[in-house]
Amino acid sequence: MELSSSTFKFKIYYSQLLGRGAFGEVFKASWEGVACAAKVLHGSTQEAECALHGREFSSQGVAENAEIGSLGVTENALHGREIKSQGVAENADKVLHGRERQDPGVAPRVAGRFLLECQLMREVRHPCIIQCLGIAQGPEPGQLVILMELATENLTRFLPRCSSLSWRAQVCISQAIAHALAYLHCRHILHRDLSSSNVLMAAGNIPKVSDFGTATVLDPSRPHPLTPTPGTVEYMPPEAVSYGFPVSYTHQLDVFSLGVLMVQICTKKYPRPGPSLRQVSTEPPDTDTELPDTEPPDTLWERVPEAERRKAHIMFIDSNHPLLPLAMDCLRDDATERPTADQLSQRIKSTADQLSQS
């Protein structure tokens, strides 16, 4: 049952910034006394252009604790009730088209990506994925807001302060993320930006995958151009990085990213891989032959294996750690040799079961 827009009110606390994404910022909010998060789409042409080109934009003069009315926020999973998605889709479309009428200068690509994020989030219902509570219009003309389940800390901040995180806890965190990926992939959803910044720690230290701003639906029957390096570069597999050629990747991109995450979970160190390419010179000429200074030997380039690029962190993992072989399988350079998310989820579950019995 959809809530009445005439009686519904919520607040966004702009002084309590929780994070920044490609197309918006996330603030703490409240809805009928229930704490939640609000992702606010960048509201101007300048912000939209900054989002598209990866530049930082600082908004000023926004009223704190702005109270705004709902445009169709649906019932909340936090209360244990099923969320009905149709009203969200209809109202998202209404808000988007209203935005276009009121502010034609806003880049339509940004609004379109934001709407796609809304649509994807409303369709996924999993305990290890941040839940969408609905979409609303903000205090600015045509401003889009996604209301979401609240989790105030991401994995990037969580790991360094948990110096005594046990192997079992590390496996449980990895298991939850793998479950979420398997759920998304069986629905043909590719996250494309799985990183420690986009895994939030909810109450009870339950990890939840968030931020579907770069997610896409991969339909094998309807191929479409793919974006090179769509997510955080430190988590990207070699097939997603363009070297002047079109990229081709599958759901195994997310599996690779999870392998990077597992190394990070085990070491508590943010990934800092080495160079992805290295120079390989051709055979030098005979010593009796002099080369003109203007004609140096040809130089070739080759990709550095991912295990080698990341060895500075992998070396800190105990060789007996149960996650190590799983992470290394995910980091294989050949995407076809990586496990699927479902296979990985089952393997991590088996590992977790063995640890609980020991």
Secondary structure, DSSP 8 states (H G I E B T S, - for coil): ----TTT-EEEEEEEEEEEE-SSEEEEEEEETTEEEEEEEE--SHHHHHHHHHT---------TTEEEE-SS----GGGT-----HHHHHHHHHHHHHHHHH-TTS-HHHHHHHHHHHHHHHH---TTB--EEEEEE-SSTT-EEEEE----EEHHHHGGG-TT--HHHHHHHHHHHHHHHHHHHTTTEE----SGGGEEEETTTEEEE---TT-EE--TTS-----SS-S-GGG--GGGS-SSS-----THHHHHHHHHHHHHHHH--------SEEEEE-----TT----TTS---EEEEE--HHHHTHHHHTTS-TT-TTHHHHHHHT-SSGGGS--HHHHHHHHHHHHHHHHH-
